[in-house]
Amino acid sequence: MEAAMEECSSLANFQVIWQPFFLWPTAPDEGMPFLEWARNSFPEDTYMQTAAREGRLFELCDELGLAVDNSRRIANSLRSHCLIDYAKHAKPGCLSELVEYLFKGCLADGELISDINFLCRAAQKVQLSESSAMEHIQRAEVQQQIVDTYTAAQQQVGTPGLPFTFVSSDCNEANLAFDGDVPTATFISIFSKLAEPG
């Protein structure tokens, strides 16, 4: 998507807005090892495919020199989404840096993204007010709003269990929603179409 945005930079001013995605919305704070979660969640054949893909992922990361924690855990990500929500309003310019820090912590460094201490460090990293951010992420009404936003978005896409993307344009009434991996060429086609006056 980023490559397509760069390619189409003359067509539009792009704004990326991070919305919540929960792989396991009811996960306990302490989480569960990813493959244990997959074994408990999927039929045997799907679990075997998932385990094989997971192994291949680590091989590719190793070939590319990327450090990935192969003992990663599936945890409840609600608090991290609340932190992203706080950053949207308090300091929108730090969103990409914040999300990248959260992803790296979760996937490469073995951090638990429900952990308050980790989220405090994330807030400090992007120079957010730590006290205000921590107050925000623990407010019940904020947490409920995040869950409601996710639920509505997931219902629109209709495919549970996969991250999804929405693309819309101020000059075109069309709104597109899709999930999974999308090739750069497809994004370019979508952006070009949405840049046309409705």
DRENLOKOL-511220 format. One line per field, with one value per atom (N, C-alpha, C): residue number from 1; residue in three letters; atom name; z, x negated, y. Coordinates in nm, 2 decimals. Each point is the difference from the previous one (the first is absolute). Layout:
pos c(NUM/...)
code c(ALA/...)
site c(CA/...)
z c(Z/...)
x c(X/...)
y c(Y/...)
***
This chain:
pos c(1/1/1/2/2/2/3/3/3/4/4/4/5/5/5/6/6/6/7/7/7/8/8/8/9/9/9/10/10/10/11/11/11/12/12/12/13/13/13/14/14/14/15/15/15/16/16/16/17/17/17/18/18/18/19/19/19/20/20/20/21/21/21/22/22/22/23/23/23/24/24/24/25/25/25/26/26/26/27/27/27/28/28/28/29/29/29/30/30/30/31/31/31/32/32/32/33/33/33/34/34/34/35/35/35/36/36/36/37/37/37/38/38/38/39/39/39/40/40/40/41/41/41/42/42/42/43/43/43/44/44/44/45/45/45/46/46/46/47/47/47/48/48/48/49/49/49/50/50/50/51/51/51/52/52/52/53/53/53/54/54/54/55/55/55/56/56/56/57/57/57/58/58/58/59/59/59/60/60/60/61/61/61/62/62/62/63/63/63/64/64/64/65/65/65/66/66/66/67/67/67/68/68/68/69/69/69/70/70/70/71/71/71/72/72/72/73/73/73/74/74/74/75/75/75/76/76/76/77/77/77/78/78/78/79/79/79/80/80/80/81/81/81/82/82/82/83/83/83/84/84/84/85/85/85/86/86/86/87/87/87/88/88/88/89/89/89/90/90/90/91/91/91/92/92/92/93/93/93/94/94/94/95/95/95/96/96/96/97/97/97/98/98/98/99/99/99/100/100/100/101/101/101/102/102/102/103/103/103/104/104/104/105/105/105/106/106/106/107/107/107/108/108/108/109/109/109/110/110/110/111/111/111/112/112/112/113/113/113/114/114/114/115/115/115/116/116/116/117/117/117/118/118/118/119/119/119/120/120/120/121/121/121/122/122/122/123/123/123/124/124/124/125/125/125/126/126/126/127/127/127/128/128/128/129/129/129/130/130/130/131/131/131/132/132/132/133/133/133/134/134/134/135/135/135/136/136/136/137/137/137/138/138/138/139/139/139/140/140/140/141/141/141/142/142/142/143/143/143/144/144/144/145/145/145/146/146/146/147/147/147/148/148/148/149/149/149/150/150/150/151/151/151/152/152/152/153/153/153/154/154/154/155/155/155/156/156/156/157/157/157/158/158/158/159/159/159/160/160/160/161/161/161/162/162/162/163/163/163/164/164/164/165/165/165/166/166/166/167/167/167/168/168/168/169/169/169/170/170/170/171/171/171/172/172/172/173/173/173/174/174/174/175/175/175/176/176/176/177/177/177/178/178/178/179/179/179/180/180/180/181/181/181/182/182/182/183/183/183/184/184/184/185/185/185/186/186/186/187/187/187/188/188/188/189/189/189/190/190/190/191/191/191/192/192/192/193/193/193/194/194/194/195/195/195/196/196/196/197/197/197/198/198/198)
code c(MET/MET/MET/GLU/GLU/GLU/ALA/ALA/ALA/ALA/ALA/ALA/MET/MET/MET/GLU/GLU/GLU/GLU/GLU/GLU/CYS/CYS/CYS/SER/SER/SER/SER/SER/SER/LEU/LEU/LEU/ALA/ALA/ALA/ASN/ASN/ASN/PHE/PHE/PHE/GLN/GLN/GLN/VAL/VAL/VAL/ILE/ILE/ILE/TRP/TRP/TRP/GLN/GLN/GLN/PRO/PRO/PRO/PHE/PHE/PHE/PHE/PHE/PHE/LEU/LEU/LEU/TRP/TRP/TRP/PRO/PRO/PRO/THR/THR/THR/ALA/ALA/ALA/PRO/PRO/PRO/ASP/ASP/ASP/GLU/GLU/GLU/GLY/GLY/GLY/MET/MET/MET/PRO/PRO/PRO/PHE/PHE/PHE/LEU/LEU/LEU/GLU/GLU/GLU/TRP/TRP/TRP/ALA/ALA/ALA/ARG/ARG/ARG/ASN/ASN/ASN/SER/SER/SER/PHE/PHE/PHE/PRO/PRO/PRO/GLU/GLU/GLU/ASP/ASP/ASP/THR/THR/THR/TYR/TYR/TYR/MET/MET/MET/GLN/GLN/GLN/THR/THR/THR/ALA/ALA/ALA/ALA/ALA/ALA/ARG/ARG/ARG/GLU/GLU/GLU/GLY/GLY/GLY/ARG/ARG/ARG/LEU/LEU/LEU/PHE/PHE/PHE/GLU/GLU/GLU/LEU/LEU/LEU/CYS/CYS/CYS/ASP/ASP/ASP/GLU/GLU/GLU/LEU/LEU/LEU/GLY/GLY/GLY/LEU/LEU/LEU/ALA/ALA/ALA/VAL/VAL/VAL/ASP/ASP/ASP/ASN/ASN/ASN/SER/SER/SER/ARG/ARG/ARG/ARG/ARG/ARG/ILE/ILE/ILE/ALA/ALA/ALA/ASN/ASN/ASN/SER/SER/SER/LEU/LEU/LEU/ARG/ARG/ARG/SER/SER/SER/HIS/HIS/HIS/CYS/CYS/CYS/LEU/LEU/LEU/ILE/ILE/ILE/ASP/ASP/ASP/TYR/TYR/TYR/ALA/ALA/ALA/LYS/LYS/LYS/HIS/HIS/HIS/ALA/ALA/ALA/LYS/LYS/LYS/PRO/PRO/PRO/GLY/GLY/GLY/CYS/CYS/CYS/LEU/LEU/LEU/SER/SER/SER/GLU/GLU/GLU/LEU/LEU/LEU/VAL/VAL/VAL/GLU/GLU/GLU/TYR/TYR/TYR/LEU/LEU/LEU/PHE/PHE/PHE/LYS/LYS/LYS/GLY/GLY/GLY/CYS/CYS/CYS/LEU/LEU/LEU/ALA/ALA/ALA/ASP/ASP/ASP/GLY/GLY/GLY/GLU/GLU/GLU/LEU/LEU/LEU/ILE/ILE/ILE/SER/SER/SER/ASP/ASP/ASP/ILE/ILE/ILE/ASN/ASN/ASN/PHE/PHE/PHE/LEU/LEU/LEU/CYS/CYS/CYS/ARG/ARG/ARG/ALA/ALA/ALA/ALA/ALA/ALA/GLN/GLN/GLN/LYS/LYS/LYS/VAL/VAL/VAL/GLN/GLN/GLN/LEU/LEU/LEU/SER/SER/SER/GLU/GLU/GLU/SER/SER/SER/SER/SER/SER/ALA/ALA/ALA/MET/MET/MET/GLU/GLU/GLU/HIS/HIS/HIS/ILE/ILE/ILE/GLN/GLN/GLN/ARG/ARG/ARG/ALA/ALA/ALA/GLU/GLU/GLU/VAL/VAL/VAL/GLN/GLN/GLN/GLN/GLN/GLN/GLN/GLN/GLN/ILE/ILE/ILE/VAL/VAL/VAL/ASP/ASP/ASP/THR/THR/THR/TYR/TYR/TYR/THR/THR/THR/ALA/ALA/ALA/ALA/ALA/ALA/GLN/GLN/GLN/GLN/GLN/GLN/GLN/GLN/GLN/VAL/VAL/VAL/GLY/GLY/GLY/THR/THR/THR/PRO/PRO/PRO/GLY/GLY/GLY/LEU/LEU/LEU/PRO/PRO/PRO/PHE/PHE/PHE/THR/THR/THR/PHE/PHE/PHE/VAL/VAL/VAL/SER/SER/SER/SER/SER/SER/ASP/ASP/ASP/CYS/CYS/CYS/ASN/ASN/ASN/GLU/GLU/GLU/ALA/ALA/ALA/ASN/ASN/ASN/LEU/LEU/LEU/ALA/ALA/ALA/PHE/PHE/PHE/ASP/ASP/ASP/GLY/GLY/GLY/ASP/ASP/ASP/VAL/VAL/VAL/PRO/PRO/PRO/THR/THR/THR/ALA/ALA/ALA/THR/THR/THR/PHE/PHE/PHE/ILE/ILE/ILE/SER/SER/SER/ILE/ILE/ILE/PHE/PHE/PHE/SER/SER/SER/LYS/LYS/LYS/LEU/LEU/LEU/ALA/ALA/ALA/GLU/GLU/GLU/PRO/PRO/PRO/GLY/GLY/GLY)
site c(N/CA/C/N/CA/C/N/CA/C/N/CA/C/N/CA/C/N/CA/C/N/CA/C/N/CA/C/N/CA/C/N/CA/C/N/CA/C/N/CA/C/N/CA/C/N/CA/C/N/CA/C/N/CA/C/N/CA/C/N/CA/C/N/CA/C/N/CA/C/N/CA/C/N/CA/C/N/CA/C/N/CA/C/N/CA/C/N/CA/C/N/CA/C/N/CA/C/N/CA/C/N/CA/C/N/CA/C/N/CA/C/N/CA/C/N/CA/C/N/CA/C/N/CA/C/N/CA/C/N/CA/C/N/CA/C/N/CA/C/N/CA/C/N/CA/C/N/CA/C/N/CA/C/N/CA/C/N/CA/C/N/CA/C/N/CA/C/N/CA/C/N/CA/C/N/CA/C/N/CA/C/N/CA/C/N/CA/C/N/CA/C/N/CA/C/N/CA/C/N/CA/C/N/CA/C/N/CA/C/N/CA/C/N/CA/C/N/CA/C/N/CA/C/N/CA/C/N/CA/C/N/CA/C/N/CA/C/N/CA/C/N/CA/C/N/CA/C/N/CA/C/N/CA/C/N/CA/C/N/CA/C/N/CA/C/N/CA/C/N/CA/C/N/CA/C/N/CA/C/N/CA/C/N/CA/C/N/CA/C/N/CA/C/N/CA/C/N/CA/C/N/CA/C/N/CA/C/N/CA/C/N/CA/C/N/CA/C/N/CA/C/N/CA/C/N/CA/C/N/CA/C/N/CA/C/N/CA/C/N/CA/C/N/CA/C/N/CA/C/N/CA/C/N/CA/C/N/CA/C/N/CA/C/N/CA/C/N/CA/C/N/CA/C/N/CA/C/N/CA/C/N/CA/C/N/CA/C/N/CA/C/N/CA/C/N/CA/C/N/CA/C/N/CA/C/N/CA/C/N/CA/C/N/CA/C/N/CA/C/N/CA/C/N/CA/C/N/CA/C/N/CA/C/N/CA/C/N/CA/C/N/CA/C/N/CA/C/N/CA/C/N/CA/C/N/CA/C/N/CA/C/N/CA/C/N/CA/C/N/CA/C/N/CA/C/N/CA/C/N/CA/C/N/CA/C/N/CA/C/N/CA/C/N/CA/C/N/CA/C/N/CA/C/N/CA/C/N/CA/C/N/CA/C/N/CA/C/N/CA/C/N/CA/C/N/CA/C/N/CA/C/N/CA/C/N/CA/C/N/CA/C/N/CA/C/N/CA/C/N/CA/C/N/CA/C/N/CA/C/N/CA/C/N/CA/C/N/CA/C/N/CA/C/N/CA/C/N/CA/C/N/CA/C/N/CA/C/N/CA/C/N/CA/C/N/CA/C/N/CA/C/N/CA/C/N/CA/C/N/CA/C/N/CA/C/N/CA/C/N/CA/C/N/CA/C/N/CA/C/N/CA/C/N/CA/C/N/CA/C/N/CA/C/N/CA/C/N/CA/C/N/CA/C/N/CA/C/N/CA/C/N/CA/C/N/CA/C/N/CA/C/N/CA/C/N/CA/C/N/CA/C/N/CA/C/N/CA/C/N/CA/C)
z c(0.00/0.00/0.00/0.08/0.00/-0.13/-0.07/-0.13/-0.10/0.01/-0.09/0.04/0.12/0.04/-0.05/0.00/-0.06/-0.15/-0.06/-0.15/-0.04/0.09/-0.04/0.08/0.05/0.08/-0.07/-0.13/-0.08/-0.01/0.03/-0.02/0.12/0.12/0.12/0.12/0.10/0.13/0.09/0.03/0.07/0.15/0.07/0.15/0.04/0.08/0.05/0.14/0.03/0.13/0.05/0.12/0.05/0.08/-0.03/0.07/0.07/0.10/0.08/-0.08/0.02/-0.05/0.11/0.03/0.11/-0.06/0.01/-0.04/0.10/0.12/0.11/0.10/-0.02/0.08/0.15/0.03/0.14/0.06/-0.05/0.05/0.14/0.09/0.13/-0.02/0.10/0.00/-0.02/0.07/-0.01/-0.13/-0.08/-0.13/0.00/-0.12/-0.02/-0.12/0.01/-0.11/-0.13/-0.11/-0.13/-0.05/0.00/-0.06/0.10/0.13/0.09/-0.03/-0.02/-0.03/-0.14/-0.10/-0.12/0.01/0.08/0.02/0.06/0.10/0.06/-0.08/-0.10/-0.07/-0.14/-0.06/-0.14/0.00/-0.11/-0.03/-0.02/0.01/0.00/-0.13/-0.12/-0.12/-0.02/0.05/0.00/0.10/0.11/0.10/-0.07/-0.07/-0.06/-0.10/-0.08/-0.10/0.07/0.11/0.07/0.06/0.06/0.05/-0.11/-0.11/-0.12/-0.04/-0.01/-0.04/0.10/0.13/0.10/-0.01/-0.02/-0.02/-0.12/-0.11/-0.12/0.03/0.07/0.04/0.07/0.09/0.08/-0.09/-0.09/-0.10/-0.08/-0.06/-0.08/0.08/0.12/0.08/0.03/0.02/0.02/-0.12/-0.12/-0.12/-0.03/0.05/-0.02/0.11/0.10/0.11/0.10/0.00/0.09/0.13/0.11/0.12/0.04/0.01/0.04/0.11/0.10/0.12/-0.03/-0.01/-0.04/0.11/0.12/0.11/0.02/-0.10/0.02/0.05/0.07/0.06/-0.06/-0.01/-0.03/0.13/0.00/0.12/-0.03/0.10/-0.02/-0.03/-0.12/-0.05/0.02/0.09/0.02/0.05/0.10/0.05/-0.10/-0.09/-0.10/-0.10/-0.03/-0.09/0.07/0.13/0.07/0.00/0.01/-0.01/-0.14/-0.10/-0.14/-0.01/0.06/0.00/0.06/0.12/0.07/-0.09/-0.07/-0.09/-0.11/-0.06/-0.11/0.04/0.12/0.04/0.06/0.07/0.07/-0.09/-0.09/-0.08/-0.12/-0.10/-0.12/-0.08/0.01/-0.08/0.05/0.12/0.05/-0.03/-0.06/-0.01/-0.07/-0.11/-0.07/0.09/0.06/0.09/0.12/0.05/0.12/-0.04/-0.12/-0.04/-0.03/-0.07/-0.03/0.13/0.10/0.13/0.06/0.00/0.05/-0.07/-0.14/-0.08/0.03/0.01/0.02/0.14/0.10/0.13/0.01/-0.07/0.01/-0.08/-0.13/-0.09/0.01/0.04/0.00/0.14/0.09/0.13/0.11/-0.04/0.10/0.11/-0.03/0.10/0.00/0.11/0.01/-0.01/-0.11/-0.04/0.10/0.09/0.10/0.13/0.00/0.12/0.01/0.12/0.02/-0.01/0.05/0.00/-0.14/-0.09/-0.14/-0.06/0.02/-0.06/0.05/0.13/0.05/-0.08/-0.03/-0.07/-0.15/-0.05/-0.13/-0.01/0.11/0.01/0.01/0.08/0.02/-0.14/-0.07/-0.12/-0.10/-0.01/-0.10/0.07/0.13/0.07/0.02/0.04/0.05/0.15/0.05/0.15/0.06/0.07/0.05/0.10/0.09/0.09/-0.07/-0.09/-0.08/-0.08/-0.06/-0.09/0.08/0.12/0.08/0.06/0.03/0.04/-0.11/-0.12/-0.11/-0.03/0.00/-0.04/0.10/0.12/0.10/0.03/-0.08/0.01/-0.06/0.07/-0.05/-0.13/0.00/-0.12/-0.13/0.02/-0.11/-0.05/0.09/-0.04/-0.07/0.05/-0.07/-0.14/-0.01/-0.14/-0.09/0.04/-0.08/-0.05/0.10/-0.04/-0.10/0.02/-0.09/-0.14/0.00/-0.13/-0.08/0.07/-0.06/-0.05/0.09/-0.04/-0.12/-0.01/-0.12/-0.12/0.01/-0.12/-0.04/0.09/-0.03/-0.07/0.05/-0.06/-0.15/-0.02/-0.14/-0.09/0.04/-0.08/-0.01/0.11/0.00/0.01/0.02/0.01/0.13/0.10/0.13/-0.01/0.09/0.01/-0.09/-0.08/-0.09/0.02/0.00/0.00/-0.13/0.00/-0.11/-0.02/-0.12/-0.04/-0.07/0.04/-0.07/-0.08/-0.12/-0.08/-0.04/0.02/-0.04/-0.05/-0.06/-0.06/0.02/0.02/0.02/-0.13/-0.11/-0.13/-0.07/0.07/-0.06/0.11/-0.03/0.11/0.02/-0.08/0.01/0.13/0.07/0.11/-0.02/0.01/-0.03/0.13/0.02/0.12/-0.05/0.05/-0.04/0.11/0.00/0.10/-0.06/0.09/-0.05/-0.07/-0.07/-0.07/-0.14/-0.03/-0.13/-0.07/-0.13/-0.07/-0.02/-0.02/-0.02/-0.13/-0.10/-0.13/0.03/0.08/0.03/0.08/0.09/0.08/-0.10/-0.09/-0.10/-0.08/-0.04/-0.08/0.08/0.13/0.09/0.02/0.03/0.02/-0.12/-0.12/-0.12/-0.03/0.03/-0.02/0.10/0.12/0.10/-0.02/-0.06/-0.03/-0.11/-0.07/-0.10/0.06/-0.04/0.06/-0.01/0.11/0.00/-0.09)
x c(-0.08/0.08/-0.09/-0.10/-0.09/-0.06/-0.04/-0.06/0.10/0.12/0.11/0.03/0.00/0.02/-0.11/-0.12/-0.11/0.01/0.04/0.02/0.11/0.11/0.12/0.00/-0.12/-0.01/0.05/0.00/0.04/0.15/0.07/0.14/0.08/-0.06/0.08/-0.10/0.06/-0.07/0.05/-0.08/0.04/-0.01/0.10/0.00/0.03/-0.09/0.02/0.05/0.12/0.06/0.00/-0.07/0.00/0.13/0.06/0.12/-0.03/0.08/-0.03/0.02/-0.08/0.02/-0.04/0.10/-0.02/-0.01/-0.11/-0.01/0.08/-0.01/0.07/0.06/0.12/0.05/0.02/0.02/0.02/-0.13/-0.11/-0.13/-0.03/-0.05/-0.04/-0.12/-0.02/-0.12/-0.13/-0.01/-0.13/-0.02/0.10/-0.01/-0.03/-0.03/-0.03/-0.10/-0.09/-0.09/0.08/-0.05/0.07/0.05/-0.10/0.04/0.09/-0.01/0.10/0.14/0.00/0.13/0.06/-0.09/0.04/0.06/-0.07/0.04/0.14/0.02/0.13/0.11/-0.03/0.09/0.04/-0.08/0.02/0.01/0.06/0.00/-0.15/-0.02/-0.14/-0.07/0.07/-0.07/-0.03/0.09/-0.03/-0.11/-0.01/-0.11/-0.13/0.00/-0.13/-0.05/0.10/-0.04/-0.05/0.06/-0.04/-0.14/-0.03/-0.13/-0.10/0.03/-0.10/-0.03/0.11/-0.02/-0.08/0.02/-0.07/-0.15/-0.03/-0.14/-0.06/0.07/-0.06/-0.02/0.09/-0.02/-0.13/-0.03/-0.12/-0.12/0.01/-0.11/-0.03/0.11/-0.02/-0.05/0.04/-0.05/-0.15/-0.04/-0.14/-0.08/0.05/-0.07/-0.02/0.10/0.00/-0.08/-0.04/-0.07/0.09/0.13/0.10/0.02/-0.01/0.02/0.15/0.05/0.14/0.00/0.08/0.01/0.09/-0.06/0.08/0.08/0.00/0.08/0.11/0.04/0.10/0.13/0.07/0.12/0.12/0.11/0.13/0.05/0.01/0.05/0.12/0.06/0.11/-0.06/0.03/-0.06/0.09/0.10/0.09/-0.07/-0.09/-0.06/-0.09/-0.07/-0.08/0.08/0.12/0.09/0.05/0.02/0.04/-0.12/-0.12/-0.11/-0.01/0.02/0.00/0.11/0.12/0.11/-0.04/-0.07/-0.04/-0.10/-0.09/-0.10/0.07/0.11/0.07/0.05/0.04/0.05/-0.11/-0.09/-0.10/-0.12/-0.04/-0.12/0.01/0.09/0.02/-0.13/-0.09/-0.12/-0.09/0.02/-0.08/0.06/0.11/0.08/-0.09/-0.06/-0.08/-0.11/-0.07/-0.11/0.05/0.11/0.06/0.03/0.08/0.04/-0.12/-0.10/-0.12/-0.07/0.00/-0.06/0.08/0.13/0.08/-0.02/0.00/-0.02/-0.13/-0.11/-0.13/-0.01/0.06/0.00/0.07/0.11/0.08/-0.07/-0.04/-0.05/-0.15/-0.08/-0.14/-0.06/0.05/-0.06/0.07/0.11/0.07/0.07/0.04/0.07/0.15/0.06/0.15/0.07/0.08/0.06/0.11/0.04/0.10/-0.07/-0.14/-0.07/-0.01/0.04/0.00/-0.14/-0.10/-0.13/-0.05/0.03/-0.04/0.07/0.13/0.07/-0.05/-0.04/-0.06/-0.13/-0.08/-0.12/0.03/0.11/0.04/0.05/0.07/0.04/-0.12/-0.10/-0.12/-0.07/-0.01/-0.07/0.04/0.13/0.06/0.03/-0.04/0.01/0.15/0.08/0.13/0.00/0.10/0.01/0.03/-0.10/0.02/0.12/0.02/0.11/0.13/0.02/0.12/0.03/-0.10/0.02/0.04/-0.06/0.04/0.14/0.04/0.13/0.10/-0.03/0.09/0.02/-0.11/0.01/0.08/0.02/0.07/0.14/0.05/0.13/0.10/0.10/0.09/0.07/0.04/0.08/-0.09/-0.13/-0.10/-0.01/-0.02/-0.01/0.12/0.12/0.12/0.01/-0.04/0.01/-0.09/-0.12/-0.09/0.06/0.05/0.07/0.11/0.08/0.12/-0.05/-0.11/-0.06/-0.05/-0.07/-0.04/0.11/0.10/0.12/0.07/0.02/0.07/-0.08/-0.14/-0.08/-0.01/-0.01/-0.01/0.13/0.12/0.12/0.01/-0.06/0.01/-0.08/-0.12/-0.08/0.05/0.05/0.06/-0.09/-0.13/-0.09/-0.08/0.04/-0.07/-0.13/-0.09/-0.13/-0.11/0.03/-0.11/0.00/-0.12/0.00/0.06/0.06/0.07/-0.03/0.03/-0.04/0.13/0.02/0.10/-0.07/0.05/-0.05/0.12/-0.01/0.11/-0.07/0.08/-0.05/0.10/-0.05/0.09/0.07/-0.06/0.05/0.08/0.02/0.07/0.08/0.12/0.09/-0.03/-0.08/-0.03/-0.08/0.03/-0.08/-0.03/-0.13/-0.03/-0.06/0.04/-0.05/-0.05/-0.12/-0.05/-0.09/-0.03/-0.08/-0.12/-0.10/-0.11/-0.10/-0.10/-0.10/0.05/-0.04/0.04/-0.12/-0.02/-0.12/0.00/-0.12/-0.02/0.08/-0.01/0.07/0.15/0.06/0.14/0.03/-0.09/0.02/-0.01/-0.09/-0.02/0.13/0.06/0.12/0.11/0.01/0.11/-0.02/-0.12/-0.03/0.03/-0.03/0.02/0.15/0.07/0.15/0.07/-0.05/0.07/-0.04/-0.11/-0.04/0.08/0.08/0.08/0.13/0.04/0.12/0.12/0.08/0.11/0.11)
y c(-0.12/0.12/0.13/0.00/0.11/0.03/-0.11/0.02/0.06/-0.04/0.05/0.15/0.03/0.14/0.09/-0.05/0.08/0.02/-0.11/0.00/0.10/0.01/0.08/0.13/0.04/0.13/0.12/0.00/0.12/0.00/-0.11/-0.01/0.05/-0.02/0.03/0.02/0.06/0.01/-0.11/-0.09/-0.13/0.02/-0.06/0.00/-0.14/-0.06/-0.13/0.01/-0.07/0.00/-0.14/-0.03/-0.13/-0.03/-0.11/-0.04/-0.13/-0.04/-0.12/-0.13/-0.10/-0.13/-0.10/-0.09/-0.10/-0.14/-0.06/-0.14/-0.09/0.04/-0.08/0.10/0.05/0.11/-0.03/-0.13/-0.04/-0.05/0.02/-0.05/0.05/-0.08/0.05/0.09/0.09/0.09/-0.07/-0.11/-0.07/-0.08/-0.01/-0.06/-0.15/-0.05/-0.14/-0.02/-0.10/-0.02/-0.01/0.06/0.01/-0.14/-0.10/-0.13/-0.07/0.02/-0.06/0.05/0.14/0.06/-0.06/-0.01/-0.05/-0.15/-0.08/-0.14/0.00/0.09/0.00/0.06/0.08/0.08/-0.06/-0.08/-0.05/-0.15/-0.05/-0.15/-0.04/-0.13/-0.05/0.04/-0.01/0.03/0.14/0.09/0.14/0.04/-0.07/0.02/-0.04/-0.11/-0.04/0.09/0.06/0.10/0.12/0.04/0.12/-0.01/-0.12/-0.03/0.00/-0.05/0.00/0.14/0.08/0.14/0.08/-0.03/0.06/-0.03/-0.13/-0.04/0.07/0.00/0.07/0.15/0.06/0.14/0.03/-0.09/0.02/-0.03/-0.09/-0.03/0.13/0.06/0.11/0.12/0.02/0.11/-0.02/-0.13/-0.03/0.03/-0.03/0.02/0.15/0.08/0.15/0.07/-0.08/0.06/0.07/-0.04/0.07/-0.09/0.06/-0.07/-0.01/-0.12/-0.02/-0.10/0.03/-0.08/-0.12/-0.12/-0.12/-0.06/0.06/-0.04/0.10/0.07/0.11/-0.05/0.09/-0.04/0.08/-0.06/0.08/0.05/0.13/0.07/0.09/0.05/0.10/0.13/0.05/0.12/0.13/-0.01/0.11/0.12/-0.01/0.11/0.07/-0.08/0.07/0.08/-0.06/0.08/0.13/-0.01/0.13/0.10/-0.05/0.09/0.07/-0.08/0.05/0.10/-0.02/0.09/0.13/-0.01/0.12/0.08/-0.07/0.07/0.07/-0.06/0.06/0.14/0.02/0.13/0.09/-0.05/0.08/0.04/-0.10/0.03/-0.09/0.04/-0.08/-0.04/0.10/-0.02/-0.12/-0.05/-0.11/-0.14/-0.01/-0.12/-0.11/0.03/-0.11/-0.05/0.09/-0.03/-0.09/0.04/-0.07/-0.14/-0.02/-0.13/-0.09/0.06/-0.08/-0.05/0.09/-0.04/-0.11/0.00/-0.10/-0.13/0.00/-0.12/-0.06/0.08/-0.05/-0.06/0.07/-0.06/-0.13/-0.02/-0.12/-0.11/0.03/-0.11/-0.03/0.10/-0.02/-0.01/0.08/0.01/-0.08/-0.07/-0.09/0.08/0.13/0.07/-0.04/0.02/-0.03/0.13/0.01/0.13/0.04/-0.08/0.04/0.05/-0.01/0.04/0.15/0.05/0.15/0.06/-0.07/0.05/0.02/-0.10/0.01/0.12/0.01/0.11/0.14/0.00/0.13/0.03/-0.10/0.02/0.05/-0.06/0.04/0.15/0.04/0.14/0.09/-0.04/0.08/0.01/-0.11/-0.01/0.11/0.03/0.09/0.14/0.01/0.13/0.03/-0.09/0.02/0.02/0.07/0.01/-0.13/-0.06/-0.13/-0.01/0.09/-0.01/0.02/0.09/0.02/-0.13/-0.05/-0.12/-0.12/-0.02/-0.11/0.01/0.12/0.03/-0.03/0.04/-0.02/-0.15/-0.08/-0.14/-0.09/0.05/-0.07/0.04/0.10/0.05/-0.10/-0.04/-0.10/0.04/0.13/0.05/0.00/0.03/-0.01/-0.14/-0.09/-0.14/-0.05/0.04/-0.05/0.07/0.12/0.06/-0.07/-0.04/-0.07/-0.14/-0.07/-0.13/0.03/0.10/0.03/0.03/0.08/0.04/-0.13/-0.09/-0.12/-0.09/-0.01/-0.09/0.05/0.13/0.06/-0.02/0.02/-0.01/-0.15/-0.09/-0.14/-0.05/0.05/-0.03/0.05/0.11/0.06/-0.09/-0.05/-0.08/-0.14/-0.05/-0.13/-0.12/0.02/-0.11/0.01/-0.08/0.01/-0.07/0.05/-0.07/0.05/0.11/0.06/0.15/0.06/0.15/0.05/0.11/0.06/0.14/0.05/0.14/0.06/0.13/0.08/0.11/0.03/0.11/0.08/0.13/0.09/0.13/0.08/0.13/0.11/0.12/0.12/0.04/-0.04/0.05/-0.11/-0.12/-0.11/-0.07/-0.03/-0.06/-0.14/-0.06/-0.15/-0.02/-0.11/-0.05/-0.15/-0.03/-0.14/-0.06/-0.13/-0.07/-0.14/-0.04/-0.13/-0.05/-0.13/-0.06/-0.07/-0.04/-0.07/0.08/-0.07/0.07/0.05/0.13/0.06/0.04/-0.04/0.04/0.15/0.06/0.14/0.05/-0.08/0.04/0.01/-0.08/0.01/0.13/0.03/0.13/0.12/-0.01/0.11/0.02/-0.11/0.00/0.06/-0.04/0.05/0.15/0.04/0.15/0.08/-0.05/0.07/0.02/-0.11/0.01/0.09/0.00/0.09/0.14/0.03/0.14/0.06/-0.08/0.06/0.06/0.12/0.06/-0.09/-0.01/-0.09/0.04)
***
